[in-house]
Amino acid sequence: MRALLCLAFLPGLRSFAPTPRRHRIQLKSVEDVHGDEVLAPTEELSTPSSDFVSDLRKNATRQKHAIGYGSSTTYDKTSLTNELPYASATPAQTPKRESRVFCSRDLKLENIKVIGYDMDYTIVHYKWREWEALAYACAKACLEYLGFPVSDLEFDDPDLACRGLVIDTERGNFLKIDRHGFVRRAMHGKRRLAPDELEELYGRKLVDLRDRRFSFLNTLFSVSEGVLYSQLVSKLDSGALVRDASPPFDASKVSNYADLYRAVSSALARAHGGKASPSEIKEAVFADPARYTQREPEKLRRMLADQRRSGKKLALITNSDWWYTDTMMRFVCGDDLEPSGADWRDLFDVVVCSARKPAFFTTEKLPFYELALDEVGSRERVAGSAPLLREAKQMRCGRVYCGGSARLVEKLFNSKEDELLYVGDHLFTDANAVKASMRWRTALVVQELDLEIRAAATETRRTAQIDALLGERDNLESELNVKRLALERWDQDRQPSPGLADEAHAEEYRRDVVSLRAAVKQVDDRLEPLLARVGEAFNRHWGYLTRAGHDDKSHIARQIEKYADVYCAKVTNLDAYTPFHHFRAAPVDLAHTMAAVSSPSDL
């Protein structure tokens, strides 16, 4: 008889509920010279397959060690939010722009046999401001318990941090970098760095995310962490962090910006980890899921049912523990709205919780257990009770598992590589790791797209003004440069140019150069305030998620294009497309081909 283990004796299991960390525990990642995360060779987990309990406890300990003090750790305006070719649809059938699925690499759903779904921020669509306000409060409570002077802090400006930023933990600065790795905007605490400060600190520096001083915020779970850290940086600068602290605060452990960042990150990890703070995140969500999530049960059920009707196999693969998964899935799938006996598990062929991603995708042999739900009977969550774990050797349809690996999913459905699609929200865990290790196709849920698309629509007038002024400056500078060169030829070698044949002409040119420089300065003065406001309808501090300034892509936009074959604001956006749809990537023009199209007469 196979052994049965009780989850009630696995305190570490709860640490796999939605985590904001960048998964440095099971897998070390590095970044290429442009800041793209790539998988580095790592050692196989040494935990014996027979000791799943020990493995879970080790991971939980590493996440929650040392209470409060953790270990260190040419923009194309039609590119990311462009209208996709929608070959088989009439205009009336085409979804609204914010409800579409966008394509970076051609994807033919008809060729997909298996679709795997993440849960948090994917199937479960959190109201991120409410969720992050809750996470902020829990992390703040943890820091207050340690004596940090945080009682006066509030989650009143969530725009201080956003996905896609980079934290320079050495200087305590938040950075917005472009696709090339150059810093385009920066803040220290609540203060935006002036252009001359930005030039002095980062003007010649290419941000290399392989450097441990930099931390990339690549998930919405990072917002609360970033806001709290930004506020505490200001307290550290003013001396209030130490002056207003109370026991058992240890000033020696937060003497610099890097130490402070580790303290904040550890507090947030504990807030997400279960019994970690006076106000536990999951308990609050359990009590009132409607407050923290948006649900579209009819659309979600129809989407999943249609995908199964088309012959696809569906898997739910989440890092969250069973109780949290079951509670949230019952709510978002609307089990309470369906006829008696409805069960969200009937929408999936297999369910994997406590998956321990990214190791689930990057490590082939990992222990896994089946939840013996039938032997417990009731699925109601009762304090101190838990379903049993039954040791498993292979996956079977209709079952719920803890742990395991992606290879088991491939074997279960007799599929591999580009026959499988994984849908998630985390750039590294759900896209990079999946593509690099398994060669599965990837779909990314980027909740902010909805707001970004609507914000861009409100800024069309300002965008047109900026484009017009840039064109005017280009014309002025072109004329200025021609006259400057003509003067250089004349002054140095008395070489004439068209329009400049003698000293009288040279004097006229010199006056023109002065006038043209003044005109360029006037255009720049008009441009500066307009450029500073680009994207403020989306985020007043950082502008658009996918853009770095007016004319370039951000670093996170480059990563989305590289690692996500398709992407959308909500997972239910897929409901607007048939399970056989062919997503086609928008045409990509290089600079020389765009120039050829704009000036065909020059060919």
N, C-alpha and C positions, 0 to 999 in steps of 0.2 A: 504493500500500500504506500502510495506516495505521501511524503511528509506534508503536514499542514502547519503553517505558521500563522500566528495571529498578528494583525497589523497594530493591535493595541499596544504591543510591546516594541513597536518600531517608531520611537519618537523622531528619528531623523527623517522619516518618510515625508512628514509635513514640510520639510525644508525644500521640497521640490515644487511647492505651489508657486504661482507666477513670480519669477525672480527678476529683479532689475539688473543683476550683475551681467557682466559681459563674458560670462562663462569661462573664466580663467582657471577654473578648478580642474575639470576633467581634460581640458584641451588647451594647449598654449597656441596662440596665434601670433603671426608676425604680419607686417605690412610691407608691401613693395614700395619702391621709391616714390610712388605717387600716393601712398597712403592707403592702398587697397589691402584689406586683410586677406592673407593667404594661409593655408594650413601648413604648419611646420611639422616635421616628423616628431611624433610623440611616442612615449612608451605605452604599451598595452596596460590596461588596468590590471594590477597584480592581484586583485581580490579573487580568491578561489570561487568558482561558480557555485559551490555548495554553501557559501557564507554570505548570502544576500543581506542578512541583517547587519553584519559587520560593515559591509560596504556602504549601506545607507547611513549608518551612524558616523562613519568616517567622513562622508561628504557633508553631513549636517554639521559636524564639529568644525570642519574647515570653513564652512560658511559663517559660523556663529562664534568663532573663537575670540578670546580676549575682549570681553564685552566693551563695545564702543570703540576699540582701536584695532582695525583690521590690518592685514598685510598689504604691501604696496602692489600695487597693481598699475572761342568766339561763340558765347551763348547763342544757340539757335532757338529763336522764339517759338518754333513749332516742334521742338524736340520732345519734351517730356509730357506736356499736357496738350498735345496736338490732337486733332480729330483723326480718328483711325479710319482707314478704308473699311467700309461696312458693306461688303460686296453684295450680300444677299438680302439686304434690308432696304425698304423704301424710307424716305425721310421721316414719314410718320412713325415708322417702327424703330428708328434710331434712338437709343436712350439719350437722355439729357447728358450734357458734357460731364457733369460731376458724377453721373451714374454709369459711366462707361468703364470698360476695361481697356487699358492702354498696352501697347506692345513694343518691346525692345528687340525681340527675336521671334521670327515666325514660329507659331505654335498651332498645330492642327489637332484639335481636341479629339477628332475621330480616331487618331492613332494612340490616344492615351487609354490604357487599360485599367490603371489604378490611380485614384486621387487620394492623397493623404492630407488631412487638415490639422493644423494647430488649433488650439482652443482660445487662449487668452489673446485679446486684441485681434482675433481672426474670426472664428465662429462666434465667440462672445465679443460683441462690439461695446467696449466700455465707453462711458462718458468720461473722457480722459481728465477733464478738469476736476470733476467730482472725485474720481479715483485718485488722482495725484494729490488732491487736497487731503484726502484721507491718509495716503502714504506719508505725506509731509507731516501731518499731525502725529502719526505713530513714531516716525523717526525723531521728531522733535521731542516727544515724550521720553524716548530712550536717551537722548542727549541730556535732557533735563535731569533724568535720574542720575546721570554721571556728573552733574554739577555744572553743565554748560549754561551760560546765561542766555537762554532762548525764550523765556516766557513772554517777551515783548515782540517776538517775531510772528508774522502772519503770512499766509499764502495769498498775499494780496496782489502780487504781480507775477503771474505764471509765465509771462513773456520773457522773463529774465533768462530762462533756459529753454531750449527746444532741441528736438532730435536733429542730429547732423552737426552740432557744435563740437569743438575740441577744447578740452580744458588743459591749459598749461599749468600743471600742478606745481611747477617750480616758481612761477611768478604769480599764481592765483588769478590768471587771466582766462576769459572765455574767448575763443577764436572762431570766426567764420572763415573757412578756407575754400578756395575755388578748386576746380577739377585738377589743377596743376600742383596744388599743395601750397599756394601762396596765401598769406593772410589778407583778407579783404576788409575785415571789420573786427574790432576787439572791444571787450569791456573788462574792467577791473572792479569787482563788486557791483555796485549799481551805476558806475561811471563809465561812460563810453570814452575810449582812448581817442585823443585828437590825432589828426593825420601825421603830424610831426612825431608824436610818440610812437605811433604805429610804424613809421618808417625807421625810427631809431632801434626799436626792439625786434622787428620782424621784416624790415624792408628787403634784406638780402637773404633771408632765411627761408628755405623750403621745409615745411613742416613734415617730418618723417614720423609716422605713427608707430614705427618700430621702437622709437625712443620711449622709455618707460615714463618719462615726464609728461607725455601727452596721453589723455584719455578721451576716447571718441564716444560721444553719446549717440548710440545707434538704435535706440528704442524709446517709445513714449514713457516707459517706466523710469527713464532717466530724468524726467522733468523735475520731479520733486527733489531729487538729489541735487540737481544743478541749482535750483532756486535756494535751497537751504545753504549750500556751500557758498553761493554768491553773497548771501546775507552775512554769513559768518566771516568771510574774507574782510568785509567792512569792519566788523567788530575786532578782528585781529589787528587790522591797520590802526584803529583808534586806541587800542589797548584795553577796550572794554571786555574782550573775551577773557582776559586774565583778571582784570580788576573787579569785575562783577560776578566772577565764578564763585561757586560754593563747593564744599566737600561733597563727594570724593574727587573733585576735578584735579587732574594732574597736568599742570602746565608744561612739563617737560615732554609730554607726548603730543602736544600740538604747538610746538614752538615755531613751525614754519607752515607754508601753504600746503606742502605735500602731506605733512602729518595731519593737518586739518582735513584734507580731502579724504584720507584713509579713515579718519574718525567718522565723517559724515557717511561715507560709503558703507562702513560696517554697521552704523546705526540703521541705515535703510535696509541692509540685508537682513538684519535681525527683525525689522518690522515686517518684512515679507516672509520670514521663516517660520511663523507659527507662534509659539508661546514666547514672544520676544519683547513685548512692550505692554504697558498698561492698556493700550487701545490696539487690539489686534486687528489687522486689516481684514483678514478672511472672515472673522466673526461678524464684523460690521456688514460685510457684503452678504454673508449668509442671512443676516437678519432682514436686509432690505435690498434685494438684488435689483429691483426696479429703479432704485435711486442711483445706482452706479452703472447700469447697462441700458442700452437700447436694444429692443428686440423686434424682429420681423418674422414671427414664427411661420406664418403662411408662406411667405416668399422663401424662407430658408428650407422648409420642408419640401416645397415644390421643387426647388433647385436640386436638393439631394436626391429626391425620389426620381426626378427626370434623369439624373446622371446614372442611377442604378438601372432604370428602365432601358437605358441605352447600352447596357451590358458592362458598365464600369463597376469596379469594386471600390468601396470607400473605406478609408481607415481614419480614425481619430487618433492622433499621436501628440500627446501633450506632456509637459513636465509637471503639471499639477497633480496633486494626489487624488485618490478615488473620490473621497467625500466631496471635495471642492468641485471636481469634474462633474460628478453626478448631479449635484445641486444646481450648478450653473447651466448645464446642458438641459436639464428638465425645464428650467425657466426660459432660456432663449429659444428652445424648440417648442415651447408652448404645450408641454404635456398636460398642464392644468386646463388648457382650452380644448383639448382633443377629447373624443369619446373615452369613456372609462376603459382603462387597460392600455392606453397609449404609452409607448416607451420609446424615448429618443434613441435607445440603442438599436432599435429596429431599422434606423436610418443608415447604420454603418455595418460593414461586414466584420470588422474587428476594431477593438478599442485598446489603446495602449496608454496608460497613465504612468506617472513617475518615470517618464521615458529617459530622463537624464540627457537630453540633447545638450551639446552637440555630439557627445560620445555615442549616442544612439546611431548617428550617421557615420561616425568616423572610426568606430571600433567594432570589429566584426563579431567577436565572441564576448558576450556579456551575459551575466546571469539574468534570468527572467522567471517570473512566477505568474500563475493564473489566479485570479480572484475567484474564490469558491463562493460566489454570490448565492447560488441555489441552496447551499447548505446553511446559509444564515437566515434565509426566508425574507424578512422585512429588509427594505433598503433605507428605512428611515434612520437618520443620523441620531445616535444616542450617545451621550457622554460616556466615555470609557469603553464603548463597543466598537468593533471593527470587523470587516469581512475577513475571512481566512485566506491565506496564500497557499496555493498548491504548486509544488515544484513542477515545471513544464519542460518538455524537451523540444516541442515544436508548436507553432501556432495553429489554431483552428478557427474557422469562421464562427461568428456568433459569440465569441468569448471576450473577456476583459483581462488584460495582462498588465503587470508591472515590470518595467525594465525591458531588456531585450535589445535587439538591434535591427537596423533597416534590412539587413540580409534575410532575416526571418520573414519580413513582410514580402520581399521579393520571392522567396521560396514558397510562401503560402499561396500567392497568386500566380506563380510561374511567370513572372514578369521581371524585366530588368531595364536599367538605364533609362533611355528616353521613352519608355512605355509607361513610366510613372511620373506623376506630377505632385509636387508638394506645395501646399498653400500655407503661408505663415506671415508673420509681421516683423521678425527679427532679421536684420540684414545678414548677420553672421551666422547665427544658429539655424535659421530657416531657409537661407538662400545660399550664402557662400559655402558653408559646410556641406550642404546637400549636393550642390553642383560639383564641388571639388572632389568629394569623396565617393559619391554614388552616381554622378552624372545623370541624376534625375532632372526633369524639367522643373522650373520653379515659378511660382506666382507669389507676389508680395502684396500684402495689404498695407497701404500707407494712408492711414485715416486722415492725415492733414491735407491730402489732395483735394478733398471736398471744399474746405475753406480756402485753399490756395487758388483754386479755379474761380471761385466766386469773388475772391479778393482781386484777382487779376482783372476780372470783368469791370470792377469799379474804378480801376486805375488806367483805363484805356486812354483817356484824355491826357493824363500826365505822361504816359508812355509816348504818345504821339508828339507832345511838346519836346520831350527829351530827344526823340529821333530827329525832329526838325532842327533843334539846336545843334545836335552833333553833326548833322549835314551841313549846317551853316558854318560851324567851326572848321570842318574839313575843307570847305571851299576857301575860307579865309586863310587857313594855314597853307593851302596849296599855292595860292597867289603870293603869300608872304615868302615862302621858301624859294619860289622861282626868282623873286626879286633879290633875296639875300644872296643866292648863288651868282646872279648876274653881277651884283656889287663886289663879291669876292673875286670874280674873274677880272673885273675892271681895276679894283684897288691893288691887286697883287701883280697882274701881268698886263694891264691895260688891254685886255682882250674884250672886244665888243660882244654884245649879245643882242638878240632881237629887242628893239625898243631902247637900248642903251648903247650909244655910239660915241658920246663925248661926256665931258665933266658936267655939263648942264643937265643932261639926262640922269647922270649919277646922283646929283643933288636932289632931283625930283624923286628918284628911287629911294633915297635915304628918308625923305619925308613920308613917302608911302609906307616904308617899313615901320616907322614909328606909329603911323595911323593904324596899320594892320595889326600890330601888336596890341594896341589899345583896344581894337575891336575884338580880338581874340579874348583879351582879358574880360571884356564886358560879357561876352558869351559864356565864359567860364563862371563868372559871378552869377549869371542866371541859371546855369546848369547845376551849380553846387547844391543849393537847397532842394532842387528837384531830385537829384540823385540820392541825397540823404534820406528822402522820403519813399524811395522805391520799396514796395512791399510792406509799407507800414499798415495797410489794411489787413495784412496777414499776421505780422508780428512787428510791433512798433520799435523793438530794439534791433531785430536781426533781419527783417525783411522776409522774402520768400524762402521756403524750404529748399527748393530745387534750383535757385538762382543765387549767384554771388554778385551782387550789384545789378546793374542794368543789362550787361552784355555778356555774361558768362554763366556757365553752369557751376553749381556748388559741388563740393566733394561728394556729398551724399547723393546728388543726382547722378554723378558718374558711377557710383557704386550700384545704384538702382538699375541703370542701364546695363551694367556689366553682369550682375548676378541674378536679376529678375527677368525672366522671359516675358512675363506680362505682369501688370500691377494695376491696382484699383484702390478706391477709398474704402469700400466695404466688400466683404466676401459675397454678399447677396447681389452685388452688381453682376455676378456671373449668371444670375437668373435671367437676365435680358438676352442671353445668347444660348443657342441650342448646344447640347453636348457634342455636336459634330462640327462646331464653328471653326473656321480657319482664321486665326488672328494673324494679321500681316503687319510687320514692322513698318513704320513710316519711312519713306525714303530719306537717306542720309546723304547730304551734299557736303563735299569737301570745299575748302576755300576756293580752289582753282576752278571747280565745276560751277560753283555759284557765280563766280565772276564771268564765266563764259556765258551763262544763261542771261545775266543782267546786261551784257554787252555783246550780243550776237553779231553786230556789225563789225566788230573788231577781228572776227575770226577770218 
